[in-house]
Amino acid sequence: MLRVMLTTLNAKYVHSSLALRYLRASIEQQCDVVMREFTIHDPVEHVLTNIYAVKPDILGISCYIWNITETLRLIPLVKKVLPQTMIVLGGPEVSYDSMEFMELYNGIDVIVRGEGELTLKLIVQSFECNQPFDTIRGIVFRTEEGMIDTGVALKIPSLDEIPSPYAAMTLHELDKRIVYFEASRGCPFSCQFCLSSIEAGVRYFSLERVKDDLTRLIEYGVRQIKFVDRTFNLRKDYALAIFEHVLSLPGDTTFHFEITGDILKSEVVSWLIDHAPPGKFRFEIGVQSTNDITNAIIKRRQDFAKLAETVTRIRESGVILQHLDLIAGLPEEDYNRFAQTFNEVYALRPDELQLGFLKLLRGTGLRKCAAQYGYVYMDTAPYEMLSNDTMPYEDVVRLKRLEDILEKYYNSGRFPRSIPYLTNKCFATPFDFFQRFGDFWNLRGYERIGHQINDLFVRLEEFLREENIVNETAYALLRADFLLREKIRPKRLWWKRILSEVTLTMLRASEPPLTQGETLDASLLKRCVIDRIPAEAARELELTKEEMSDDLTVIYCYPKGLGHPTVHLLKCVNREVNRDFQWQFPS
């Protein structure tokens, strides 16, 4: 029987390939199919030996911007050890300049352009029957006379015709991996930087099909399902039906959706707030730019005021994690205008704010008119912009520094108290904080050395001292972030421990009373860190609502086992001067 091997190089082990699973399901009735997933970090020799062990008649490789470089290194090696194997490439990276790839890389026999499920089925059938490929729509293939291009593949009219990629006997392959899932294909919008804009219209799998596949995955116990639909909430009733279905099933599976924020209906938000358990859903919302001129050029329709209202409402509910995206380097958005975009989106206080840089992808409108805006970009994947008419490379470099700090200090979630305070109270704008910190990081050469998590706290304090920040609340909140993330009392602290050796008698002057909790004795002190903080910091930590001017004494108390500490204002049971007075914690 004909043997077909389907493979790809994922960016990370935790990722899984939806494309390979669709293709396998489409041809497994007509041939022997072997599917193998590798990562871009696997040595090419390791991938090669695994392919050689299978000795396929046809080798199909799924190609993307993150793996095309490694894939093109692999192909000539496969041809050397398996010269009779027909190599078929597919995927978005090779679908738009297919002839160019065929001319540059002799080892490629066929490239599939567009949807591959039906096309690959026809290729396998023709190969097995020794028939020519020229009647197969959607391929470029090599002949002795040269290359033949049969155009783009026809769209499959009913997506339910595609066999499910999640057969029960294959679900074990998804253990400890992210499961990618689609309920629809296509996008109604025309954003000129995005490949989805090329395919007009949106097609849907039936709700019955979607529910069946989701039920199978959830009952199996997959960890996370990430929907790849470009605008999941385009059809309100369809999206709501899926939300309702996944919440009706037991299990700990979490779900990631790409949402268009300004068209998310208010009644859907209300339903989610009322029914979604905290942390069950995660929304990725692409903002990209708040510049109307830029959005008009890239044909992106967006009501930022409506988007902001929706994001704010979801954030205040606390039930859904929100990841917002920005793109630097879009047309007619210079450094200063991008700073405005950054500040306007940061003000929405998403759980994560990702700053990406424009990639001029093959087939997109912006790539085709790149010269009009003076784009200079990488010749090879990921085709990232280096400069354009309004943003010189110098500005791109500075924004790269900002991006690094944003990832380390905001998106990491390690500084939930200090970073919001610093960006709101100590610097002119959030952009100003992240950019100045990024420039400081670069000046000190920190990007060239590794950092443990504790080092990040030290580096931030160094930066604040360098900036002459005298706001003691900022430093108190930085210490709080450090102490509250630990699960045992730190052995070493980077700040001067003015109160580290304080005796019980010296602490007697604190305000009374309260009589709940453990007695503050010598053994308990070994699990505690005592700090002196401004009253404003105590209010930020929600330890008090009182308006006071004096500094306060707080104690971080770690449990006897592993666990995060509790933090309380210290209060004395009585003021009598004797060695036996007792300190106790508020509940």
TARAGI-V176501 format. One record per run of one state. SS is the DSSP state (a for helix, b for strand, c for the rest). FROM is the first residue (numbers start at 1). LEN is the number of residues. If there is no record, write none. Layout:
ss=[SS;SS]
from=[FROM;FROM]
len=[LEN;LEN]
This chain:
ss=[c;b;c;a;c;b;c;a;c;b;c;a;c;b;c;a;c;b;c;a;c;b;c;b;c;a;c;a;c;b;c;b;c;a;c;b;c;a;c;b;c;a;c;b;c;a;c;a;c;b;c;a;c;a;c;b;c;a;c;b;c;b;c;a;c;a;c;b;c;b;c;a;c;a;c;a;c;a;c;a;c;a;c;a;c;b;c;a;c;b;c;a;c;b;c;b;c;b;c;b;c]
from=[1;3;11;18;28;32;40;44;55;58;63;68;82;86;91;98;105;110;113;117;129;139;144;146;150;159;162;168;175;178;182;184;187;195;199;202;205;207;221;224;228;236;249;254;260;261;264;266;276;281;289;292;298;304;318;320;329;335;347;352;358;359;360;365;369;370;374;376;378;384;388;393;412;418;427;430;444;446;449;453;467;472;486;505;510;516;517;522;526;528;534;535;541;552;558;566;570;571;573;583;586]
len=[2;8;7;10;4;8;4;11;3;5;5;14;4;5;7;7;5;3;4;12;10;5;2;4;9;3;6;7;3;4;2;3;8;4;3;3;2;14;3;4;8;13;5;6;1;3;2;10;5;8;3;6;6;14;2;9;6;12;5;6;1;1;5;4;1;4;2;2;6;4;5;19;6;9;3;14;2;3;4;14;5;14;19;5;6;1;5;4;2;6;1;6;11;6;8;4;1;2;10;3;2]
